[in-house]
Amino acid sequence: MTDQFDVEDVIYQNGNGSQLLARLYKPWANPSKGSHLNPAVVSVHGGRWCDDSRLTNEVIDRHLASHGIFVMAIDFRMPPQVKFPHPVSDINYAIRWLKKYAQTVGVDAKKIGGIGTSSGGHQLLLNALKPNDDWYASQPLGSDNDLDASLAFVIACWPVSDPLERYRYVLEKKMQLHIECHHAYWKDELEMGKGSPQRILDENEMSHLPPLLLIQGTDDTVLSPGMTKKFAASYEAAGGKVILCEFKGQPHTFITKFPLHEDSDSAMKKISVFASACGEVGADFL
């Protein structure tokens, strides 16, 4: 079957000492829908905050585009160039950039959400909860600086929702690569706490609670046990709408590791349905 979308790389940010690229997956217009505008996601890759690129989640991004979702998969600055919170501010900028050019690329600006995996899920959740935070919304967008980075919906796959708890976990497990990446991205444990979506919920600091879909494998040994389930419970207790989809026996990053597995196929179908509906799914979703 031929892909029903086009792919284009663009420079979405040219400053701060770097050019940042985004890969746009642009679904073809459907003539039967006339002036129909597509929902969209900003896609944020993982990589322990320190690695990978806009191509990392290509299997997910292409699946979304094939189901009529416009995807903006982004590069952002990483260590050693910068530490927290600068990568989060790049993601915030990208969300506002897509809102600015929404009409031009056939996107409904009111239906822009986000999808993030692992450490990308962490950074996306910070923007979802506090889109107008001074740390995250620090980069001006020219004459369109009145746009904010609020999201219509969020999809977080195996997110690092509590960086401080995860840091203590990898120290205990002697996971050296992950320890080094924590040190590269964070100044200290105080900042890990400040940049923790879990803490933001616990201390009621959030300004927004968009509909949230969480995808999690039960055999994920990269996150501390129960991290995602705890975050889901806290999100719901705070008044947010959240759906947690757990996949028995699956590890961290199972969709991109095993894209042909039936669980990966099931997860991607749920992701595309949730995105198409901008999080407004019925009781039969699960």
Backbone bond lengths (Angstrom), bond angles and torsions (degrees), N, CA, C in turn:
res aa  C-N    CA-C-N  psi(-1)  N-CA   C-N-CA  omega(-1)  CA-C   N-CA-C  phi
1 M - - - 1.463 - - 1.538 109.35 -
2 T 1.334 116.83 132.09 1.450 121.68 179.91 1.521 110.68 -74.11
3 D 1.326 116.35 138.07 1.467 120.32 177.12 1.527 110.23 -59.01
4 Q 1.314 115.80 136.04 1.465 121.24 179.84 1.530 110.76 -98.66
5 F 1.319 115.68 42.68 1.460 120.20 179.40 1.526 109.72 -158.44
6 D 1.318 115.40 159.86 1.455 122.10 175.28 1.522 109.39 -106.16
7 V 1.317 116.41 157.48 1.462 122.41 -179.68 1.520 109.14 -125.69
8 E 1.317 115.64 133.53 1.467 120.63 -179.15 1.529 109.61 -146.24
9 D 1.322 115.97 137.44 1.461 121.06 172.80 1.526 109.56 -96.92
10 V 1.339 115.81 133.39 1.461 120.84 179.37 1.527 109.01 -133.22
11 I 1.314 115.55 156.98 1.466 121.21 170.69 1.521 107.24 -88.58
12 Y 1.328 116.98 115.99 1.455 118.22 179.89 1.532 112.13 -100.12
13 Q 1.323 116.19 -15.22 1.461 119.53 177.32 1.523 108.79 -144.97
14 N 1.321 115.94 132.38 1.461 121.19 -179.09 1.525 107.98 -134.37
15 G 1.311 114.35 84.16 1.460 119.94 -177.02 1.510 109.84 179.22
16 N 1.319 116.36 -173.02 1.467 121.19 -179.52 1.525 112.05 55.15
17 G 1.327 115.70 28.10 1.455 119.69 176.85 1.509 114.64 81.37
18 S 1.340 118.13 12.35 1.460 119.23 -178.48 1.520 110.53 -157.56
19 Q 1.329 115.19 154.87 1.455 122.25 169.15 1.524 107.49 -100.59
20 L 1.318 116.70 127.90 1.458 120.81 -179.15 1.514 110.03 -108.84
21 L 1.326 115.55 129.19 1.457 121.87 -177.46 1.524 111.45 -99.05
22 A 1.310 114.63 150.56 1.455 122.29 169.97 1.519 107.78 -127.77
23 R 1.319 116.24 140.11 1.461 120.72 171.56 1.516 107.79 -98.99
24 L 1.321 116.10 119.75 1.459 121.89 -179.11 1.522 109.75 -98.00
25 Y 1.316 116.16 125.93 1.455 122.98 173.26 1.526 106.52 -105.31
26 K 1.342 115.74 109.92 1.456 121.06 -168.83 1.523 110.80 -112.37
27 P 1.342 116.87 103.96 1.473 119.73 178.51 1.519 111.21 -59.13
28 W 1.323 115.88 143.22 1.455 119.83 177.99 1.517 110.18 -66.66
29 A 1.314 115.77 145.69 1.462 120.64 177.36 1.516 109.66 -65.04
30 N 1.312 115.65 142.53 1.466 121.80 177.38 1.527 108.23 -102.37
31 P 1.343 117.93 106.19 1.463 120.18 -175.40 1.526 113.59 -55.46
32 S 1.333 117.41 -29.69 1.459 120.06 -178.09 1.523 111.87 -68.76
33 K 1.345 115.75 -17.32 1.463 119.65 -178.79 1.528 112.48 -99.26
34 G 1.333 116.25 4.42 1.452 119.79 175.54 1.516 112.15 59.49
35 S 1.320 116.58 -119.33 1.465 121.74 -175.62 1.525 112.44 -89.58
36 H 1.326 116.37 23.16 1.463 121.19 -178.89 1.524 111.36 -54.19
37 L 1.331 116.39 132.14 1.460 122.34 175.09 1.523 109.18 -106.50
38 N 1.314 115.92 138.76 1.460 121.06 -175.78 1.519 112.93 -80.39
39 P 1.335 117.40 147.81 1.471 118.56 163.34 1.516 108.36 -68.88
40 A 1.322 116.40 165.41 1.467 119.77 -174.59 1.516 110.40 -147.48
41 V 1.337 115.20 159.92 1.462 121.23 171.30 1.515 109.70 -133.87
42 V 1.315 115.44 144.67 1.451 121.88 163.71 1.528 105.73 -91.02
43 S 1.330 116.34 122.78 1.456 122.17 -174.13 1.532 109.55 -102.31
44 V 1.344 115.50 122.77 1.469 122.41 -172.53 1.533 109.46 -117.10
45 H 1.300 116.62 115.99 1.470 121.45 -175.91 1.528 112.29 -77.06
46 G 1.326 114.43 159.79 1.454 121.19 173.53 1.523 110.87 -93.49
47 G 1.343 115.96 -151.17 1.459 120.56 -178.05 1.515 112.68 119.61
48 R 1.355 115.89 31.64 1.470 121.55 177.63 1.531 111.59 59.57
49 W 1.348 117.47 28.57 1.462 125.12 -178.59 1.533 113.38 72.12
50 C 1.325 117.58 -8.20 1.467 120.23 -166.92 1.523 114.54 -124.18
51 D 1.321 118.40 -0.63 1.461 119.57 -170.57 1.534 109.96 -147.87
52 D 1.327 115.25 175.02 1.461 125.08 175.06 1.527 112.30 76.31
53 S 1.330 116.55 -175.72 1.462 120.50 -169.64 1.524 111.05 -154.65
54 R 1.329 115.42 -175.76 1.453 121.78 178.98 1.526 112.78 -61.91
55 L 1.326 117.91 -12.50 1.467 122.08 -179.43 1.528 112.89 -91.73
56 T 1.327 117.26 -8.56 1.465 121.14 -172.93 1.518 112.73 -59.58
57 N 1.319 117.25 -41.92 1.463 121.48 -176.13 1.525 112.27 -100.31
58 E 1.320 115.85 30.09 1.465 119.91 -173.86 1.519 112.33 -56.89
59 V 1.324 118.12 -38.31 1.469 119.95 -177.91 1.532 110.55 -62.94
60 I 1.324 117.26 -38.02 1.461 121.09 177.43 1.518 110.38 -72.96
61 D 1.325 116.86 -43.87 1.461 121.53 -177.37 1.532 111.28 -62.48
62 R 1.322 116.40 -41.79 1.466 120.02 179.80 1.530 110.27 -67.72
63 H 1.312 116.56 -37.75 1.471 119.69 177.89 1.526 109.92 -61.95
64 L 1.318 116.80 -45.06 1.465 120.17 179.10 1.526 110.81 -61.58
65 A 1.327 116.98 -45.68 1.466 120.33 -178.93 1.525 111.39 -62.40
66 S 1.325 116.18 -36.42 1.470 119.50 179.58 1.519 111.99 -68.89
67 H 1.333 117.20 -13.51 1.456 122.14 177.42 1.532 111.81 -109.22
68 G 1.335 115.28 23.00 1.454 120.05 171.83 1.513 115.88 84.02
69 I 1.330 117.54 14.22 1.466 121.50 178.68 1.525 108.58 -100.71
70 F 1.321 117.11 123.82 1.455 121.22 174.26 1.531 108.24 -72.66
71 V 1.327 116.62 133.34 1.463 121.03 -177.22 1.529 110.11 -122.27
72 M 1.320 115.04 130.39 1.468 122.03 171.91 1.521 107.14 -114.11
73 A 1.336 116.37 96.80 1.465 121.94 -179.14 1.525 108.14 -91.71
74 I 1.316 116.74 122.56 1.467 119.84 -166.65 1.526 114.08 -113.74
75 D 1.334 113.25 147.91 1.459 121.84 159.77 1.525 107.51 -88.84
76 F 1.302 116.95 153.17 1.461 122.09 174.91 1.521 107.93 -149.39
77 R 1.313 116.22 162.50 1.465 119.38 -178.04 1.531 111.22 -66.33
78 M 1.310 115.38 147.65 1.462 121.58 -178.00 1.521 109.71 -140.58
79 P 1.340 117.80 166.23 1.459 120.24 171.11 1.536 109.55 -59.33
80 P 1.320 118.87 148.22 1.474 126.72 5.69 1.523 114.55 -85.50
81 Q 1.348 117.56 0.50 1.469 119.45 -178.56 1.522 111.52 -63.24
82 V 1.312 117.03 -46.38 1.469 121.81 -178.65 1.523 110.08 -142.92
83 K 1.327 115.47 163.06 1.455 123.31 173.13 1.531 109.10 -115.56
84 F 1.332 115.67 177.17 1.455 122.00 171.59 1.532 108.81 -54.45
85 P 1.344 120.24 138.13 1.470 127.77 9.26 1.527 114.26 -101.81
86 H 1.352 118.68 14.14 1.463 120.39 -172.00 1.528 113.69 -61.29
87 P 1.353 120.44 -40.93 1.457 118.19 176.36 1.532 112.80 -61.78
88 V 1.333 116.63 -35.28 1.465 120.44 178.40 1.525 109.70 -64.69
89 S 1.325 117.12 -36.11 1.467 120.15 179.28 1.527 111.03 -70.57
90 D 1.342 118.49 -30.28 1.466 120.50 174.58 1.527 110.46 -64.63
91 I 1.323 116.51 -40.66 1.462 121.17 179.31 1.526 109.67 -66.47
92 N 1.325 116.58 -41.29 1.459 121.42 176.61 1.532 110.40 -59.04
93 Y 1.313 115.82 -44.08 1.468 121.50 178.59 1.528 110.60 -61.77
94 A 1.336 116.65 -42.51 1.467 120.86 -178.57 1.530 111.34 -62.13
95 I 1.313 116.80 -39.71 1.473 120.41 178.31 1.528 109.66 -62.07
96 R 1.326 116.46 -44.92 1.463 120.43 179.85 1.532 111.14 -67.98
97 W 1.333 116.68 -36.35 1.463 121.21 177.32 1.524 110.18 -59.86
98 L 1.336 116.75 -44.42 1.463 119.92 -179.59 1.528 110.69 -66.38
99 K 1.306 117.35 -36.43 1.470 119.56 175.78 1.528 110.64 -63.08
100 K 1.327 116.25 -40.17 1.464 120.81 -179.92 1.523 111.43 -60.84
101 Y 1.336 116.65 -42.40 1.462 120.89 -174.67 1.527 112.88 -102.51
102 A 1.328 117.03 14.29 1.470 121.48 -174.90 1.526 112.36 -53.71
103 Q 1.311 117.03 -52.90 1.469 120.82 -176.98 1.524 111.05 -60.77
104 T 1.326 116.26 -38.60 1.465 121.35 -178.22 1.521 111.88 -62.62
105 V 1.327 117.05 -37.57 1.471 120.73 -176.67 1.532 112.74 -99.77
106 G 1.330 116.65 10.97 1.454 119.99 175.02 1.506 114.94 78.95
107 V 1.330 116.59 31.40 1.468 121.93 -177.07 1.524 109.92 -113.40
108 D 1.314 115.67 142.84 1.457 122.05 172.80 1.527 107.95 -81.97
109 A 1.320 117.22 112.59 1.468 121.62 -175.44 1.519 112.31 -61.18
110 K 1.326 117.26 -22.25 1.461 120.58 179.22 1.522 112.38 -85.61
111 K 1.330 116.47 -3.47 1.466 121.23 -177.94 1.523 111.38 -121.55
112 I 1.325 116.12 37.14 1.460 120.96 177.94 1.522 109.11 -97.95
113 G 1.310 115.46 119.13 1.453 121.70 176.78 1.509 110.55 -118.00
114 G 1.308 116.38 -162.74 1.452 120.53 179.75 1.509 111.73 -145.78
115 I 1.331 115.91 152.22 1.458 121.67 172.53 1.525 107.62 -132.14
116 G 1.325 116.75 131.86 1.455 121.45 -179.96 1.507 110.87 -138.38
117 T 1.324 116.45 146.08 1.453 121.64 -179.97 1.525 110.14 -118.63
118 S 1.330 116.28 135.27 1.462 123.67 175.27 1.533 111.29 55.50
119 S 1.341 118.30 -119.86 1.459 119.42 179.18 1.533 111.47 -67.03
120 G 1.329 116.59 -25.18 1.460 119.77 172.69 1.519 111.10 -68.12
121 G 1.338 116.37 -35.41 1.453 120.08 174.60 1.513 111.35 -63.62
122 H 1.332 116.18 -39.38 1.469 120.69 176.69 1.523 110.96 -58.92
123 Q 1.333 116.40 -49.78 1.462 120.38 -175.36 1.526 111.69 -69.29
124 L 1.324 116.47 -33.08 1.457 120.18 176.39 1.526 110.72 -68.96
125 L 1.327 117.34 -40.34 1.468 120.55 179.57 1.527 111.60 -62.17
126 L 1.321 117.29 -36.57 1.466 119.33 177.16 1.526 110.70 -60.22
127 N 1.330 116.37 -43.09 1.459 119.79 178.51 1.522 111.93 -70.33
128 A 1.331 117.07 -32.17 1.464 120.22 178.46 1.521 111.24 -67.06
129 L 1.317 116.32 -41.27 1.461 121.22 -177.05 1.524 112.71 -79.48
130 K 1.345 116.73 -34.61 1.472 120.77 -174.73 1.531 110.07 -137.75
131 P 1.332 117.51 64.97 1.472 120.12 -174.43 1.521 114.31 -64.97
132 N 1.328 117.09 -21.55 1.459 120.35 -177.92 1.526 113.30 -105.96
133 D 1.319 116.42 11.55 1.458 120.64 179.51 1.526 110.26 -59.16
134 D 1.303 117.20 138.53 1.473 121.58 -177.06 1.522 112.19 -58.86
135 W 1.330 117.12 -33.88 1.464 120.05 179.72 1.518 111.39 -68.72
136 Y 1.325 116.79 -38.72 1.461 121.10 -171.78 1.524 113.04 -90.51
137 A 1.327 117.42 -31.97 1.467 121.65 -177.56 1.523 111.25 -100.00
138 S 1.314 116.40 34.45 1.471 121.17 -170.65 1.522 113.86 -80.96
139 Q 1.345 117.87 -17.40 1.457 119.76 -175.19 1.527 110.53 -95.22
140 P 1.340 118.14 118.53 1.464 120.65 -178.62 1.521 112.18 -68.58
141 L 1.331 115.88 150.68 1.461 122.73 179.06 1.527 109.82 -114.07
142 G 1.304 115.84 51.26 1.452 121.25 178.02 1.517 112.44 58.66
143 S 1.330 115.64 -136.13 1.461 120.92 -178.02 1.522 113.00 -74.56
144 D 1.336 116.43 -7.91 1.463 120.56 -179.20 1.523 111.22 -102.51
145 N 1.311 116.97 32.97 1.454 120.01 -175.82 1.527 113.24 -74.52
146 D 1.346 116.92 -0.95 1.460 119.46 175.72 1.522 111.62 -80.42
147 L 1.344 117.53 -12.52 1.461 120.81 177.30 1.521 109.84 -71.88
148 D 1.335 116.56 140.79 1.462 118.72 175.52 1.521 110.15 -113.03
149 A 1.324 115.61 172.84 1.467 121.33 -174.31 1.523 112.45 -99.74
150 S 1.317 117.60 20.60 1.468 119.38 178.28 1.525 109.48 -63.01
151 L 1.314 116.12 145.17 1.462 122.88 -175.36 1.524 110.71 -112.76
152 A 1.338 116.30 144.13 1.459 121.20 178.63 1.519 111.58 -74.86
153 F 1.337 116.75 -27.02 1.464 122.63 179.98 1.525 107.91 -164.55
154 V 1.328 116.06 162.68 1.468 121.03 -178.54 1.519 109.64 -138.44
155 I 1.326 115.56 138.69 1.464 122.47 172.72 1.525 106.63 -122.42
156 A 1.318 116.48 119.20 1.468 121.24 -179.17 1.529 108.83 -121.29
157 C 1.308 115.46 118.81 1.464 121.71 -179.19 1.532 108.58 -102.50
158 W 1.371 114.64 121.95 1.473 122.11 -179.43 1.529 112.14 40.41
159 P 1.345 118.90 52.70 1.468 121.50 -174.27 1.532 112.98 -75.43
160 V 1.318 115.95 150.39 1.467 121.89 171.66 1.534 106.24 -83.37
161 S 1.317 116.40 81.25 1.466 120.75 -172.54 1.527 113.26 -80.55
162 D 1.327 116.71 -13.03 1.468 120.85 177.00 1.528 108.49 -138.77
163 P 1.349 117.92 86.14 1.466 121.12 -175.44 1.524 114.20 -59.10
164 L 1.339 117.45 -36.00 1.463 119.12 -178.47 1.521 110.83 -68.79
165 E 1.319 116.22 -42.92 1.468 119.09 176.83 1.516 110.34 -62.96
166 R 1.341 117.21 -40.57 1.465 119.97 179.82 1.529 110.88 -66.51
167 Y 1.335 117.79 -35.49 1.454 121.19 178.20 1.529 110.48 -61.78
168 R 1.305 116.37 -45.93 1.465 120.46 178.97 1.526 111.26 -64.45
169 Y 1.310 116.05 -34.46 1.469 121.52 178.27 1.531 110.79 -66.00
170 V 1.345 117.55 -47.11 1.462 119.05 -177.85 1.523 111.24 -71.16
171 L 1.334 117.21 -28.63 1.464 119.28 173.21 1.524 110.35 -63.41
172 E 1.325 115.93 -45.91 1.470 120.82 -179.66 1.522 111.16 -62.58
173 K 1.343 116.10 -39.30 1.463 120.98 -177.57 1.529 112.91 -86.52
174 K 1.337 115.92 -2.04 1.471 121.40 -179.63 1.536 111.93 56.03
175 M 1.326 115.93 44.89 1.469 122.53 178.46 1.530 107.61 -87.26
176 Q 1.329 116.06 85.95 1.452 121.93 -166.10 1.526 113.69 -60.01
177 L 1.322 117.41 -44.25 1.460 119.87 -178.92 1.529 110.72 -60.49
178 H 1.324 116.99 -43.09 1.460 120.64 -179.88 1.536 111.27 -68.36
179 I 1.322 116.19 -36.80 1.467 119.97 176.47 1.526 109.96 -61.29
180 E 1.330 116.80 -46.59 1.467 121.04 -179.75 1.522 111.39 -61.85
181 C 1.325 116.95 -37.06 1.464 120.00 -179.82 1.525 111.29 -71.00
182 H 1.327 117.60 -36.67 1.465 120.24 173.09 1.533 109.81 -58.12
183 H 1.325 116.34 -46.31 1.461 120.64 -178.47 1.533 111.17 -65.60
184 A 1.322 116.94 -34.05 1.464 120.57 -178.97 1.524 111.92 -71.82
185 Y 1.340 117.05 -35.17 1.470 121.29 -173.72 1.522 112.81 -90.50
186 W 1.330 116.05 -35.56 1.462 120.90 -174.27 1.530 110.88 -106.40
187 K 1.317 115.65 144.93 1.462 120.67 174.98 1.519 110.67 -70.78
188 D 1.332 116.15 -43.65 1.469 120.33 -177.46 1.529 108.84 -167.39
189 E 1.321 115.98 -178.57 1.459 120.72 -178.36 1.525 111.89 -66.67
190 L 1.324 117.10 -29.61 1.467 120.09 178.09 1.529 110.36 -60.43
191 E 1.328 116.91 -42.36 1.460 119.95 178.29 1.518 111.81 -71.32
192 M 1.330 118.16 -32.09 1.462 120.08 174.87 1.523 110.31 -59.73
193 G 1.322 115.74 -37.53 1.454 119.84 176.84 1.515 111.61 -71.21
194 K 1.311 116.78 -42.60 1.467 120.66 179.55 1.523 111.05 -61.52
195 G 1.317 116.52 -38.17 1.461 121.33 -178.49 1.508 113.66 -95.02
196 S 1.323 117.60 30.53 1.464 121.87 -178.51 1.529 110.75 -101.99
197 P 1.334 119.10 115.01 1.463 120.42 174.06 1.525 112.93 -56.27
198 Q 1.325 116.59 -35.91 1.473 119.45 178.93 1.526 110.62 -62.84
199 R 1.333 116.88 -44.83 1.465 119.65 179.26 1.526 111.44 -64.91
200 I 1.333 116.17 -38.94 1.467 120.07 178.98 1.524 110.76 -58.17
201 L 1.325 116.96 -41.67 1.466 120.47 176.26 1.523 110.91 -67.87
202 D 1.331 115.84 -46.15 1.467 120.07 -176.66 1.525 111.88 -60.06
203 E 1.340 116.52 -34.56 1.462 120.68 -177.44 1.528 112.62 -101.87
204 N 1.337 115.65 10.67 1.467 122.20 173.55 1.532 112.30 56.50
205 E 1.325 116.35 42.98 1.461 121.45 -178.93 1.532 113.10 -94.78
206 M 1.325 118.16 -6.71 1.461 120.71 -174.76 1.529 110.68 -72.63
207 S 1.324 114.73 150.01 1.462 120.54 174.49 1.524 111.70 -106.13
208 H 1.339 116.92 -18.53 1.461 122.23 -177.47 1.535 110.05 -136.73
209 L 1.327 115.54 149.83 1.463 122.24 175.42 1.533 108.96 -140.13
210 P 1.334 117.34 74.30 1.467 119.49 -179.94 1.525 110.91 -68.22
211 P 1.338 118.43 156.51 1.466 120.71 175.17 1.527 110.62 -51.78
212 L 1.330 116.05 134.83 1.466 121.58 -170.98 1.519 111.41 -127.74
213 L 1.322 115.83 130.29 1.460 122.82 170.95 1.519 108.04 -111.04
214 L 1.342 116.14 125.81 1.461 122.17 177.47 1.522 109.19 -111.43
215 I 1.327 116.38 129.86 1.469 123.33 176.70 1.521 107.81 -112.65
216 Q 1.337 116.75 125.41 1.464 119.62 -174.64 1.524 111.58 -147.14
217 G 1.334 116.05 132.95 1.459 121.20 171.80 1.513 110.34 -87.67
218 T 1.327 117.08 144.06 1.469 120.06 -176.27 1.521 112.95 -79.47
219 D 1.349 118.61 -14.52 1.464 121.59 178.04 1.530 111.43 -106.09
220 D 1.318 115.99 35.37 1.465 122.17 179.29 1.528 108.54 -82.18
221 T 1.338 116.58 110.34 1.463 121.15 179.92 1.529 112.27 -99.62
222 V 1.339 117.18 4.57 1.460 121.30 177.37 1.521 110.55 -86.07
223 L 1.322 116.54 -29.86 1.461 122.41 175.37 1.516 109.54 -98.94
224 S 1.313 116.59 152.39 1.461 119.31 174.87 1.526 109.16 -66.36
225 P 1.328 118.23 147.34 1.465 121.82 -174.67 1.530 112.53 -56.55
226 G 1.337 114.66 131.26 1.456 119.99 174.58 1.513 115.56 80.59
227 M 1.330 118.50 5.05 1.460 120.60 -175.32 1.528 111.96 -59.26
228 T 1.327 117.25 -49.20 1.464 120.57 -175.84 1.517 111.37 -69.79
229 K 1.319 116.67 -38.30 1.473 120.00 178.79 1.530 110.39 -64.07
230 K 1.320 117.03 -39.86 1.462 120.76 177.77 1.523 110.56 -64.01
231 F 1.332 116.53 -42.04 1.461 119.83 -179.73 1.525 110.68 -64.55
232 A 1.321 116.95 -40.51 1.466 120.82 178.69 1.523 110.80 -60.79
233 A 1.332 116.37 -43.63 1.467 120.34 179.92 1.525 110.87 -64.05
234 S 1.321 116.85 -40.22 1.464 121.00 179.96 1.522 111.37 -68.47
235 Y 1.318 116.73 -37.46 1.467 121.55 179.51 1.533 109.89 -63.98
236 E 1.306 115.17 -44.73 1.472 119.83 178.96 1.524 111.01 -66.26
237 A 1.321 116.84 -41.34 1.468 121.00 179.65 1.528 111.46 -63.87
238 A 1.340 116.42 -28.78 1.463 120.91 178.91 1.522 112.36 -79.25
239 G 1.325 116.72 -6.82 1.457 120.85 178.53 1.514 114.66 105.11
240 G 1.343 117.55 6.77 1.455 121.07 -179.79 1.511 112.39 -88.67
241 K 1.316 115.74 155.12 1.459 121.83 175.02 1.519 108.20 -90.58
242 V 1.331 116.76 120.02 1.466 120.44 -176.03 1.515 110.07 -137.81
243 I 1.329 115.38 142.05 1.459 122.39 173.76 1.518 107.29 -124.29
244 L 1.318 116.35 123.28 1.466 122.30 176.95 1.526 108.46 -105.61
245 C 1.325 116.02 119.21 1.465 122.06 176.50 1.528 108.33 -110.09
246 E 1.318 116.22 110.33 1.461 121.41 179.31 1.534 109.76 -100.49
247 F 1.331 115.31 142.35 1.455 121.43 -178.70 1.522 108.65 -120.91
248 K 1.317 114.44 111.16 1.466 121.56 -172.59 1.523 111.85 -61.61
249 G 1.338 114.61 129.60 1.459 121.35 175.09 1.511 115.53 80.27
250 Q 1.325 117.45 1.12 1.469 119.13 -176.70 1.525 111.11 -91.39
251 P 1.353 116.59 143.77 1.469 121.75 -178.36 1.521 112.27 -90.14
252 H 1.297 115.46 -177.05 1.464 122.80 173.65 1.533 109.27 -59.18
253 T 1.307 117.01 140.07 1.475 124.72 178.11 1.527 112.98 57.34
254 F 1.337 117.72 35.76 1.464 119.08 -172.59 1.528 112.93 -64.86
255 I 1.330 118.72 -30.46 1.470 119.34 -178.41 1.528 110.84 -65.32
256 T 1.326 116.58 -46.38 1.462 119.47 -177.88 1.537 111.85 -78.40
257 K 1.328 117.29 -25.36 1.466 119.92 176.54 1.518 111.73 -75.35
258 F 1.329 116.35 -40.89 1.463 121.84 -174.38 1.535 109.52 -131.28
259 P 1.331 117.48 66.81 1.464 120.17 -172.86 1.528 114.42 -63.75
260 L 1.344 117.82 -21.85 1.456 120.12 -178.22 1.522 113.19 -91.77
261 H 1.329 117.30 -3.87 1.466 120.52 179.21 1.523 109.51 -68.15
262 E 1.338 116.21 146.91 1.461 120.27 -177.98 1.532 111.91 -60.85
263 D 1.339 117.74 -32.44 1.465 119.50 177.42 1.521 111.44 -68.73
264 S 1.329 116.98 -37.67 1.465 120.47 177.07 1.518 110.17 -64.78
265 D 1.335 115.88 -41.80 1.460 120.16 177.66 1.528 110.83 -61.89
266 S 1.329 116.15 -43.76 1.466 120.68 178.68 1.527 111.00 -63.17
267 A 1.327 116.52 -43.92 1.465 120.32 -179.62 1.519 111.05 -63.09
268 M 1.328 117.53 -43.25 1.458 119.90 -178.92 1.527 111.34 -66.64
269 K 1.324 116.99 -34.75 1.467 119.30 176.08 1.522 110.69 -63.68
270 K 1.325 116.65 -41.75 1.467 119.84 178.15 1.524 110.75 -64.54
271 I 1.326 116.30 -39.83 1.465 120.98 179.32 1.526 110.68 -61.86
272 S 1.332 117.53 -45.67 1.465 120.09 -177.67 1.525 111.66 -69.78
273 V 1.331 118.00 -36.30 1.469 120.69 177.27 1.523 110.24 -65.31
274 F 1.333 116.50 -44.91 1.465 121.64 -179.85 1.525 110.55 -62.08
275 A 1.342 116.73 -43.92 1.460 120.53 -179.65 1.524 111.26 -67.21
276 S 1.319 116.92 -41.65 1.467 120.63 179.91 1.523 111.21 -60.37
277 A 1.337 115.53 -35.95 1.461 121.01 -178.40 1.521 112.32 -91.65
278 C 1.337 117.10 3.39 1.475 122.27 -176.99 1.527 110.86 52.60
279 G 1.321 115.75 37.82 1.454 120.60 176.57 1.506 114.95 85.41
280 E 1.320 116.93 -6.29 1.473 119.91 -177.98 1.530 109.34 -92.75
281 V 1.332 115.35 73.99 1.458 120.96 -177.44 1.524 109.86 -104.77
282 G 1.321 115.56 158.47 1.447 121.18 -177.34 1.506 113.56 -87.05
283 A 1.319 115.06 -179.07 1.464 121.57 -177.90 1.512 112.70 -67.22
284 D 1.343 117.04 -17.88 1.464 121.04 -178.81 1.521 112.53 -87.75
285 F 1.348 117.74 5.81 1.459 121.26 -176.26 1.520 111.26 -58.01
286 L 1.314 117.35 -44.35 1.461 120.66 -177.28 1.520 111.64 -73.74
